[in-house]
Amino acid sequence: MKPADRAAFAVAAGQKIFPEYAENYESAFSFAWHLAEFNLGGWAEWSETGRKEAYPVLCEPDGRLYLAGEHLSYLGGWQAGAIESAWQQIAKIHARVQQA
Ligand SMILES: Cc1cc2nc3c(=O)[nH]c(=O)nc-3n(C[C@H](O)[C@H](O)[C@H](O)COP(=O)(O)OP(=O)(O)OC[C@H]3O[C@@H](n4cnc5c(N)ncnc54)[C@H](O)[C@@H]3O)c2cc1C
């Protein structure tokens, strides 16, 4: 859909739940996440195999490189996942520093 059509669709859908939705609508912004270069989506989705094989590898550091983000959590698509992942990696960095 074109952006204006997406907005009209969203307002019509919202109107079904909140009758006053349309009269309070001012403007809209939409973005096709699957077309975002490199992202190709709004959040990560793991296959069963990926979760089993790639996920544990990506959670471990590679030298000084530590990866963190919602994609490296079991709360994919949520800020809480990003925070949880960050805490996990911070704990690893902390342990490493203490050993040095
Ligand atoms: C449409 C939508 C709605 C959402 N709604 C909610 C919601 O209601 N509640 C909720 O909890 N979560 C929601 N989320 C999910 C939440 O936004 C993400 O889970 C969270 O922002 C992920 O945080 P992150 O730090 O893993 O990644 P990001 O927030 O994506 O941070 C990654 C950062 O790295 C930067 N970056 C990328 N490449 C490079 C590079 N090469 N060099 C330097 N910087 C780089 C990016 O610019 C970005 O700032 C939503 C997501 C979407 C897309």
Ligand as a Chemical Component Dictionary entry (heavy atoms), coordinates in Angstrom:
data_LIG
# 
_chem_comp.id                   LIG 
_chem_comp.type                 NON-POLYMER 
_chem_comp.pdbx_formal_charge   0 
_chem_comp.three_letter_code    LIG 
# 
loop_
_chem_comp_atom.comp_id 
_chem_comp_atom.atom_id 
_chem_comp_atom.alt_atom_id 
_chem_comp_atom.type_symbol 
_chem_comp_atom.charge 
_chem_comp_atom.model_Cartn_x 
_chem_comp_atom.model_Cartn_y 
_chem_comp_atom.model_Cartn_z 
_chem_comp_atom.pdbx_ordinal 
LIG C1  C1  C 0 7.700  -0.922 14.505 1  
LIG C2  C2  C 0 8.313  -1.382 15.789 2  
LIG C3  C3  C 0 7.572  -1.267 16.952 3  
LIG C4  C4  C 0 8.133  -1.682 18.163 4  
LIG N1  N1  N 0 7.386  -1.555 19.303 5  
LIG C5  C5  C 0 7.938  -1.897 20.475 6  
LIG C6  C6  C 0 7.210  -1.725 21.691 7  
LIG O1  O1  O 0 6.070  -1.245 21.715 8  
LIG N2  N2  N 0 7.796  -2.102 22.850 9  
LIG C7  C7  C 0 9.055  -2.645 22.886 10 
LIG O2  O2  O 0 9.538  -2.955 23.979 11 
LIG N3  N3  N 0 9.762  -2.813 21.759 12 
LIG C8  C8  C 0 9.232  -2.457 20.548 13 
LIG N4  N4  N 0 9.950  -2.622 19.407 14 
LIG C9  C9  C 0 11.257 -3.275 19.463 15 
LIG C10 C10 C 0 12.364 -2.388 19.988 16 
LIG O3  O3  O 0 12.329 -1.168 19.288 17 
LIG C11 C11 C 0 13.686 -3.129 19.725 18 
LIG O4  O4  O 0 13.618 -4.442 20.276 19 
LIG C12 C12 C 0 14.864 -2.426 20.346 20 
LIG O5  O5  O 0 14.945 -1.090 19.919 21 
LIG C13 C13 C 0 16.128 -3.164 19.941 22 
LIG O6  O6  O 0 17.228 -2.527 20.547 23 
LIG P1  P1  P 0 18.657 -2.906 20.055 24 
LIG O7  O7  O 0 19.597 -2.104 20.898 25 
LIG O8  O8  O 0 18.813 -4.386 19.999 26 
LIG O9  O9  O 0 18.732 -2.433 18.526 27 
LIG P2  P2  P 0 18.454 -0.988 17.890 28 
LIG O10 O10 O 0 17.546 -0.166 18.743 29 
LIG O11 O11 O 0 18.063 -1.274 16.477 30 
LIG O12 O12 O 0 19.886 -0.319 17.957 31 
LIG C14 C14 C 0 20.893 -0.630 17.041 32 
LIG C15 C15 C 0 21.626 0.652  16.753 33 
LIG O13 O13 O 0 22.818 0.370  16.023 34 
LIG C16 C16 C 0 22.958 1.330  15.031 35 
LIG N5  N5  N 0 23.828 0.770  13.996 36 
LIG C17 C17 C 0 23.519 -0.150 13.049 37 
LIG N6  N6  N 0 24.593 -0.431 12.288 38 
LIG C18 C18 C 0 25.604 0.320  12.767 39 
LIG C19 C19 C 0 26.978 0.476  12.418 40 
LIG N7  N7  N 0 27.527 -0.205 11.421 41 
LIG N8  N8  N 0 27.724 1.335  13.122 42 
LIG C20 C20 C 0 27.182 2.046  14.153 43 
LIG N9  N9  N 0 25.892 1.942  14.538 44 
LIG C21 C21 C 0 25.116 1.089  13.853 45 
LIG C22 C22 C 0 21.562 1.631  14.557 46 
LIG O14 O14 O 0 21.477 2.875  13.931 47 
LIG C23 C23 C 0 20.799 1.607  15.888 48 
LIG O15 O15 O 0 20.760 2.879  16.508 49 
LIG C24 C24 C 0 9.435  -2.221 18.182 50 
LIG C25 C25 C 0 10.180 -2.310 16.999 51 
LIG C26 C26 C 0 9.621  -1.908 15.818 52 
LIG C27 C27 C 0 10.443 -1.988 14.579 53 
# 
loop_
_chem_comp_bond.comp_id 
_chem_comp_bond.atom_id_1 
_chem_comp_bond.atom_id_2 
_chem_comp_bond.value_order 
_chem_comp_bond.pdbx_ordinal 
LIG C1  C2  SING 1  
LIG C2  C3  SING 2  
LIG C2  C26 DOUB 3  
LIG C3  C4  DOUB 4  
LIG C4  N1  SING 5  
LIG C4  C24 SING 6  
LIG N1  C5  DOUB 7  
LIG C5  C6  SING 8  
LIG C5  C8  SING 9  
LIG C6  O1  DOUB 10 
LIG C6  N2  SING 11 
LIG N2  C7  SING 12 
LIG C7  O2  DOUB 13 
LIG C7  N3  SING 14 
LIG N3  C8  DOUB 15 
LIG C8  N4  SING 16 
LIG N4  C9  SING 17 
LIG N4  C24 SING 18 
LIG C9  C10 SING 19 
LIG C10 O3  SING 20 
LIG C10 C11 SING 21 
LIG C11 O4  SING 22 
LIG C11 C12 SING 23 
LIG C12 O5  SING 24 
LIG C12 C13 SING 25 
LIG C13 O6  SING 26 
LIG O6  P1  SING 27 
LIG P1  O7  DOUB 28 
LIG P1  O8  SING 29 
LIG P1  O9  SING 30 
LIG O9  P2  SING 31 
LIG P2  O10 DOUB 32 
LIG P2  O11 SING 33 
LIG P2  O12 SING 34 
LIG O12 C14 SING 35 
LIG C14 C15 SING 36 
LIG C15 O13 SING 37 
LIG C15 C23 SING 38 
LIG O13 C16 SING 39 
LIG C16 N5  SING 40 
LIG C16 C22 SING 41 
LIG N5  C17 SING 42 
LIG N5  C21 SING 43 
LIG C17 N6  DOUB 44 
LIG N6  C18 SING 45 
LIG C18 C19 SING 46 
LIG C18 C21 DOUB 47 
LIG C19 N7  SING 48 
LIG C19 N8  DOUB 49 
LIG N8  C20 SING 50 
LIG C20 N9  DOUB 51 
LIG N9  C21 SING 52 
LIG C22 O14 SING 53 
LIG C22 C23 SING 54 
LIG C23 O15 SING 55 
LIG C24 C25 DOUB 56 
LIG C25 C26 SING 57 
LIG C26 C27 SING 58 
# 
